[in-house]
Amino acid sequence: MSSDLSFDALVPLGWDDRVAALYASVAEPHHQPARVGRVDRDRCTVRTATGQLRAAAPVLPTTGDWVALRTDPEPVVDVVLPRWSALEREGQLLAADIDVVFVVASLDRPLNLNRIERELVLAWDSGARPVVILTKADATPEADVLAKTVDARAVGVDVVTTSAATGQGVDELLGHLRPNRTAVLLGPSGAGKSTLVNRLLRSESEATGEVREGDHKGRHTTSSRHLLVIPGGGVLIDTPGLRSVGLTGAEGGVALAFPDVEEIGQGCRFRDCRHAGEPGCAVVAAVEDGRLDPDRVASYLKLQGELEDSVKEPWLKAAESQQGRIVHRAMKKLPKKKR
């Protein structure tokens, strides 16, 4: 890494030898390095060695991107450095140049294991390493039991149980950020992301909102993605809560999120086995003898089917939809017993 003082001042933002090499490959003498902290319409907020400023961008970067910045006559993002990772949901980039994805779920409501698995697929597909963060452990006496349940479904992923109120798990969480890793928070509204951020920042800089009693859904207290520097080392990108987690083109993420199913599936008699009752299916056999969780396999098959459907030609989707409507109308005409 360069000993240039201007570069050293970028270390809290995640600057290291990797970023320095990427910057050197594209930078011109009139450039300076910067990291994107927030994006709004046609401009972005960037963090430089000397402070924060607003810059125009012919092609908008993503929060977390490292860029080569031109400041004369006005700040402009000239080049977006090549990304080593990017968190994407249904074609929308959520964060770039991340090392860790914190998949956040709250223990003050029923656990949605299928959603956690979906978010793990997105996390693995980003190129970063996922970590499941269970918040509000102080809200239930069953926190340890619930953590073990998640651990059984999140194969190969660290699970950290936290409480912003008591400080439980905060040091372990900070260990995933140091010395200068970048993490992004991913989870639904009301999961306690902003409260957790305040605990990590040792401040009340993030707005927090109440959770409705009836359905335990929270208000969107984070309205945009922005980059935060954690005291003591590490960078965090906070994101608004996601109402849904759609998957598009995340085949690699599914394979990494379900390594146990994928490995056992290699033993199926047929290479194109769909694990739906074909002769010699190793996955079905593993479910029957208890080596695989049937709910986990069902989630895997559902996600695989969703991904396959996402790449179908529009005319095929339309044909299948039309066929479904025809069958539905025909079924409605039958007496209930024959249905």
HELIX and SHEET records of a PDB file:
HELIX    1   1 LEU A    5  ASP A    8  1                                   4    
HELIX    2   2 VAL A   11  LEU A   13  5                                   3    
HELIX    3   3 ASP A   17  ALA A   24  1                                   8    
HELIX    4   4 LEU A  113  SER A  126  1                                  14    
HELIX    5   5 ALA A  137  ALA A  139  5                                   3    
HELIX    6   6 ALA A  143  ARG A  153  1                                  11    
HELIX    7   7 VAL A  170  GLY A  175  1                                   6    
HELIX    8   8 LYS A  193  LEU A  201  1                                   9    
HELIX    9   9 GLU A  251  ALA A  257  1                                   7    
HELIX   10  10 PRO A  259  GLY A  265  1                                   7    
HELIX   11  11 ALA A  282  GLU A  288  1                                   7    
HELIX   12  12 PRO A  294  SER A  310  1                                  17    
HELIX   13  13 PRO A  314  LYS A  333  1                                  20    
SHEET    1   A 5 GLN A  52  ALA A  56  0                                        
SHEET    2   A 5 ARG A  43  ARG A  47 -1                                        
SHEET    3   A 5 GLN A  32  ASP A  40 -1                                        
SHEET    4   A 5 TRP A  66  ARG A  70 -1                                        
SHEET    5   A 5 VAL A  76  VAL A  80 -1                                        
SHEET    1   B 2 ALA A  86  ARG A  89  0                                        
SHEET    2   B 2 GLN A  92  ALA A  96 -1                                        
SHEET    1   C 6 ASP A 158  THR A 161  0                                        
SHEET    2   C 6 ARG A 129  THR A 135  1                                        
SHEET    3   C 6 VAL A 100  SER A 106  1                                        
SHEET    4   C 6 THR A 182  LEU A 186  1                                        
SHEET    5   C 6 VAL A 235  ASP A 238  1                                        
SHEET    6   C 6 HIS A 226  VAL A 229 -1                                        
END                                                                             
